[in-house]
Amino acid sequence: MKYLIVQDWASTHGNHAGMVHMCNMLKMKYPNDYEIIIKGVPKEFKNSSSRLYNKIINLEQKFYLYHTYFYEYKKICKNMFDNLTDRDSIFLLEYCMPTTPQKRLAYYIKRKFPNVKLFALSHLTPTYFSDKNRYPKILKDWTPPIDKMLTLGSSLSQYFMENNIPKAKISTGFHYVDSAYYHKQTELQVSRSRLKIIMMGGMQRNYSMLAKLCEMTPYVDWIICRGRKPVDKYFENIPNAQLKGFLTEDELKNQMDIADISLNIMEDTVGSNVITTSLSMGLAMICSNVGSIRDYCNENNTIFCENNVDSFINAIETLNSDKDRVLKMKKESLKLSQIFTIEKLNNWFSNI
């Protein structure tokens, strides 16, 4: 049996992306091979203008993360602990994140069940932790009990090796996509009047640069899915930019369905819901040439850009003047999306 221990998140709760849905798909398709243990959405700790209040909250948060969290995991894992055998394996699917600490759980499992294979997935980017002295220390502290560190992109695997994790202890896979949900509702075509470019996602996105692009490309229409990010000030007086606040998953999919291009200005990336769902929705791609993006995209469906305004403007102008190329790129995205299936993900998990 493969036990999947997964953290639920408010941002992906109940939708067709994220780790919980991945686990549910694996369990549904391979019911005799998987069991799922879901940790509820983490408790939120909100700061205020009161220094004394914040000090108390910070102490409460530290206690929660380094004490309560572990015992919550022990409680929800009790049935698994009662039934574990040496033939089983455990997957910790939110590893190396201090805000969802699974380190104590990993050490506990390895001490109590030394022969059970323990795998840990980290899907953060190497630049997520800007303090270069902090993340290597996390790796040093968190990796000893793990049999294999799993990543969703080659750039993170390389980072692990550069920080003294042996290559033999690393396995590189990919981010899945649920193509049964994320697929074109309309005919695959390109707008012959004005191209529609959609921007989605909030992690490590450069909104100030994006606003400059919108302002300098009045000949295309922009759909900016900002979620709850307070970035409206960047787009004031830019009439071709339509800002979308929080959208339901169906609403977001509808916006993707009417778009031609998914544009992604990223500081870094490993595996991304935004990238894989864009592929499955048949969108041409314009992406920062960073991180593991080339694990998911290629020259046939993507124009790769340096992270500066001129590079992205050139890409947009190129596609705006060649609609036939846009259509070819959209078709290639659909083809690429077929790589990232739940069947292939199961094959990875079954053959680590």
N, C-alpha and C positions, 0 to 999 in steps of 0.2 A: 504494500500500500504506500502511496505517496501522499503525505499530509502537507497541505498548503496552508501556511499561517499568513494571513493577509490583513492589512490595515485598510479599513474603510475610510473614505475621505468625503467631506461634504461636497467638494467640487465634482466628484464623479459618482456620487451615491445614486444608485438606481439606474444608471445609464449604460450605454453599450460600449463604453471604453473604460480604461483603468484596470487595475489588478483584480478587483473583486469580480468584475464581469468575466475577465479571463479565467478565473478559477471556476466560476459557474459554468462556462462553456466546456472546460475540461471535464468537470464532473458530469455534465449532461451527456457528453459524447462518450466518455469512458467511465461509467459509474462504478465499475469494479476496481478501478485503478487509483481513484482519488478520493480523499476526504478534505473538506474545507473547514478551517477554523477562522472566523472573522472577528477581528478586534474592532469594536465600535469606534465611531468618529471621536478623535481626541478631544478632551476637555479644553475649552478656550479660556485663556487668561487675558483679560483686557486691562491695559494701563489707563491711568487717568492723570490729571494735572497734579495730584497730590503725591509728593515724594514719599511720605510715610505709607500711603496706600500701596504705591508701587513696590516699596521695599517688602511689605507683607506679602503681596501677590507673588513677587519673585521667589521668596522663600517657600511659599506654598507650591509654586510651580516646580521648583527643584525637588521638593519632597515627592510630588506627584510623579515626576519623570524618573527619579532614581530609586523610588521605593514602591509606591502604589502601582505603577505601571507593570512592574514585574509580577506582583501578586495577582493583578488582573489577568495577565497572561497565564499564570499557573492555574487559575480557576477555570478559564475557558479551555485549557489544554488537558484538564484532568482525564477526560474520557480517552484521549489519545495516549496519555501516559499509562493508563490502565491496560491498554491493548497493544502497546508497541512490541514488536519483535525485531530481531536482528536483520530480518529481510526488508524492513521498512526504511523509508527515507523521509526526511523532513525538509521542507522548503520555507525559509524565512524570506518573505517577499518585500521587506521594507528595511533593508540592512544599511548600516553605516549612517543612520540618521539619528542624531542625538535627540531630536524632538519626538521620535517614535522609537524609543530605545528597546532593541531586541538583543542587546549584548548580554545582559544577565541571563536571559532566557537561553541563549546559545550556550553559555558556559554551563548552565544547569543541565541542559539536555546532554551535553557531551560527558559530563561527570556521571550522570545517572544512567545513561544509555550509550556507553562508549562505542558500541559496534553499529549503532544506527547511523546511516549516512546523513550528514547535515550539510545542506546547500543554502547559500545566502545570495539573494539578488539585490544589487544596488543599482538604482536607475537614476542617480544624480549625475550631473556632469562634473568633470574635474575642476571647473572654475566656480562651481556652486559655493564652495568655501573659499572666500577670497584670502583668508589667512593661511598662507602656505605652511605655517608651522603647526596649524591645527589639524588639517585633514590627514597628513601622514601619520600623526599621532593616533588619530582615530583608527586608521588602518592597522597600525601596529597593535593597538589594544583589542580590536574587534575580530581580527582574522584567525588567531590561534585555534579556536574550537571548530572552525569551519573546514569541511573536507574540500569544497569547491566554492569559489567566489564566482557568481554569475553576473554577466553584464549584458546590456542591450546594445552595445556598440564597441567597435574596435578601439576608439580613442580612450574609453575608460579602461579597457583591458590593458592598453599600453601604459596608462597612468599607474595602474596597479603594479605592473612589472617594474616601472621606474621607481616605485616605492617599496621594492624588495619583497613583493609577493611572487613566488615562483610561477613561471608560465604553466607548469603542470597543475597548479592549484586554481587556474582560471579557465572558465568556459564562456565563450562569447556566443550569444544568440541574437534574437531580434524582437522587436515589439510587434505584437499581433495586431490584426484588424478584424473586426466583425463585419465581413462583406455582405452578410445576409441583411444587415441593417444599413450599413453605409454603402449605398450603391446609387447610381443615377436614377432619378425618378423620370427624367425627361430624356429626349434624344440627345446623344452626344454631338454637340455642335458648338460653333463659335459665333459670338455676336459680330455681325458685319458692320455695325454702326460704332458703338463705343464698347471697348473691352471693360469687363467688370473684374476688379481685383479684390480679393478678400484677404484680410489679415486676422488671424485668430491666435489665441493663446496669450498668457500673461507672464510666463516664467522666462526671465532673461531676454525680454523684448525691448527694443530701443524705440520708444514712442516719439522722441524729439526728432530723430532722423526720419521716421515714418511720416510725420507731419510735413517735413520739408519735401519729401517725395510727392505727397498729395498736392502740395502747392505748386510744384514744378511740372506736374503732369495733368493739366486741366482737360486734356483730351481723353482721359479714361475716368471711369467711375470707381470709387472706392467704397468697400464695405468694411468698416473697422469694428470688429467684435472685441470691445474693450472689457467685457464682463463688468466687474465692480471696480476696475481701476479708475481713479480720479484723474483722467488725462484729457478731459474735454478742452482745457485751456490751450492745448497744443493745436487744436483743429478749428479754433474760432476763425470765422471769415474764410473758410475753405469750402465753397459750395459743392464741389464734386466728392466730398468725403461725408459719408453717412455713418454716424456712430451708433452702434448697437450696444445697449447695456446688457444685463444678464438675460440670456436666452435659454429657453428650454432646449433639450437636445433635439427635438423635432424641428423647432424654429431654426436652430443653428444649421441643421442638415438642409433645410429649405434654402437658407442663404448660400450654402455651399453649392447647392444644385443650380442656382441661377448665375453663379460666378464662372469665370473662365480661367482665372489664375489664382493660385495660392501663393502669397508673398510672405516670406519669413525672414525678418531681420533678427538674427540670433547672436548672442555673445558666445554661445556654446550649445551643443545638443548631443544627446546619446540616442535613446529611442523615444519617439514622440507620438502621442495621440494625434496631434495636429498634422504631422507629416503623413502618417499611415492612413488616416481618414481622408486627407486630401487626395492621396493616390487612389483610394478606393472610390472616391466620388468623381474621379476622372478630371482632375484639375491639372493644368500645366503648372510648373513650379518655378519660382524665382527664390533662391535661398542663399543665405550667407554660407560661404565655403568654410565651415567650421566643424569641429568635433567629428562626429560619426555620420554626417549627412550623406556621404557617398556610400555608406552601407545600405542606404535606403533609396537613393536617387542616382540617376546617371545622366550623361550628357544628352541623351535622347529625350528626356522628359523635363530637364531642369537647366536653367541658366544659373550657374554658380557665380556669386558676386563677392567681391571684397567688401568689408564693412565700411563703405563710404558712399556718399550720395551719388557721385558720378557713376560708380559701377552699377548701382541699381537703376539709375535713370537710363543708362545705355541699354540695360536689359529690357526695360519697359518699352523704350522706343523701338528696339529691335522687333519685339513681338507685336507691337501696335502696327508696324508697317508690313507684317507678314502673318496674316491670319491663318494661312494654310499651315504654317509651322506650328502655330498654337494648337490647331486641331491634331496634328501628328503627336505633339507632346502630350495632349490629353489622352490619346489612345495608348501611348507608352506608359503613362501613369497607371491606367487600368491594368495593363499587362503586369507591371511591377507589383501591384497590390496583391496579385495572386500568389506571390511568394510568401506573404506574411499570414499564413493560415493557422488555425488552431491545430490542425493535424500535424503540421511541421513543428509547431511549438511542443506538442506532445512528444514527438519524436526526439526533440532536443532533451526534454526533461527525462525521457526514458532511457537515454543513452549517454548520460554524462559520465 
